[in-house]
Structure formats: C-alpha cells, structure tokens
Amino acid sequence: MRFRAAVFDLDGTLLDTLEDLAGAMNAVLARHGLPPHPVGAYRGFVGEGIEALVRRALPRPLPPEETVAQRVREMRAEYDRRCLACTRPFPGVPELLAACREAGAALAVLTNKPEEPARRLLQALLPGEGFRAVCGARAGLPRKPDPAGARELLDALGVSPQEAFLLGDSGVDMQTAVAAGLFPVGALWGFRPAGELLTAGARLLAASPLDLVPWIR
C-alpha cells in the first residue's frame, strides 16, 4: 500500500511532552493547595485537549465552572512557560519522518493541542522536517475524535482519505482515523496501552518509530 500523506498526532507520538504537561498542571494544583499527581498518571489525562486534562487532574467533586475555567487559563499560561523544558522528540522520530519524505508522502500534524503552541514545539524541536500542514485546537473546529480536522488536512494536502495514514498513540487518534477514512496506525511508544488502540480501530501497531520505517519504504 502506497500513501501520499502521513498525518501525525503530536503529544505521545512525535514528542514526549508528558513531563512538561505534568509539571505545569502540578504547579497549578500546588498554587491552590491541591495534591499533585505522579507524572505517570498524566498518561490517562492527556489526549483530548488542555481543558479535559485540567478536569481530570482537579480533585472531585469538581469546583464551580468559573473556577475550572480559571484553572484552565492558569494551566495554559504555566505550560506556555515550560513547554520546552523537558519535551523532546521520541527516539527514531526523525528517521521515520525522513522515510516518509523519501517515500513521497506529505507530512502533516493533527493535534488537540492549541495550534500556536503546537507550531512552536515543531519549530523548536523538529525544524526543517517539512510539515506541509498543522491543524491544532482552535475556535470553530471540533477536536479529535471528530474527523473535521483530518478532513481539513487532507483538503490542504490534496489527497483522498485512502491515500493517507494517521499515526497516533491513543484511542482518540484511532477513532479519528476511522471516522475520516484514514489508515489507523497505533504508536505503542506513547501514552496509552495497546488494548485501547486496538479497540478503537488500529490496524497496525508499532513498538517504536523505527519499526515503521521498513513498512513505509
């Protein structure tokens, strides 16, 4: 099967952002005298945007909505300050991206992270990789697993769903790929377990980015 486009999730797929996300949210919690979470707990908090992360990290019962909204604003500001502190590409990601380019596939990113921080991270940590389109969370665009963002990327790249695969580390990513008609590939090096990926529709699983290089070629 030959693909003309490769669509990537960001957090947990291209970049290991977990420590910075956890550090930012734990700083917000500590500011208000609330208990922090172990970094590993954030594997289950990420994947559906900052607001969902904040709601999952706050203690139960949740505070009033205006307080939740304030914590979301604080989290955005805190994460913006530290998003490059520990975040790095996963080992093998540059080689995977190079293999995609060599195979003639256009590169794109689809993330539930706000678009500006996503572009900032890509520019800082994966410069020169040739991403032709980046679609992040923004007003008026439904977040994954809604397929709207994936369809927007495909239109921008000028390819059909059957000509693209989506690589991601969560069930949300696999659901997005299935809904948009892309080939769903699960990244086991990310934040979620294999069972979640398979249940959500993954048709191929990879233990590391380098495992996908022969498949791409």
Rosetta blueprint (number, residue, H / E / L):
1 M L
2 R L
3 F L
4 R L
5 A E
6 A E
7 V E
8 F E
9 D L
10 L L
11 D E
12 G L
13 T L
14 L L
15 L E
16 D E
17 T L
18 L H
19 E H
20 D H
21 L H
22 A H
23 G H
24 A H
25 M H
26 N H
27 A H
28 V H
29 L H
30 A H
31 R H
32 H L
33 G L
34 L L
35 P L
36 P L
37 H L
38 P L
39 V H
40 G H
41 A H
42 Y H
43 R H
44 G H
45 F L
46 V L
47 G L
48 E L
49 G L
50 I H
51 E H
52 A H
53 L H
54 V H
55 R H
56 R H
57 A H
58 L L
59 P L
60 R L
61 P L
62 L L
63 P L
64 P L
65 E H
66 E H
67 T H
68 V H
69 A H
70 Q H
71 R H
72 V H
73 R H
74 E H
75 M H
76 R H
77 A H
78 E H
79 Y H
80 D H
81 R H
82 R H
83 C L
84 L L
85 A L
86 C L
87 T L
88 R E
89 P E
90 F L
91 P L
92 G L
93 V H
94 P H
95 E H
96 L H
97 L H
98 A H
99 A H
100 C H
101 R H
102 E H
103 A L
104 G L
105 A L
106 A E
107 L E
108 A E
109 V E
110 L E
111 T E
112 N E
113 K E
114 P E
115 E H
116 E H
117 P H
118 A H
119 R H
120 R H
121 L H
122 L H
123 Q H
124 A H
125 L H
126 L L
127 P L
128 G L
129 E L
130 G L
131 F E
132 R E
133 A E
134 V E
135 C E
136 G E
137 A E
138 R E
139 A L
140 G L
141 L E
142 P L
143 R L
144 K L
145 P L
146 D L
147 P L
148 A H
149 G H
150 A H
151 R H
152 E H
153 L H
154 L H
155 D H
156 A H
157 L H
158 G L
159 V L
160 S L
161 P H
162 Q H
163 E H
164 A E
165 F E
166 L E
167 L E
168 G E
169 D L
170 S L
171 G H
172 V H
173 D H
174 M H
175 Q H
176 T H
177 A H
178 V H
179 A H
180 A H
181 G L
182 L L
183 F E
184 P E
185 V E
186 G E
187 A E
188 L L
189 W L
190 G L
191 F L
192 R L
193 P L
194 A H
195 G H
196 E H
197 L H
198 L H
199 T H
200 A L
201 G L
202 A L
203 R L
204 L E
205 L E
206 A E
207 A L
208 S L
209 P H
210 L H
211 D H
212 L H
213 V H
214 P H
215 W H
216 I H
217 R L
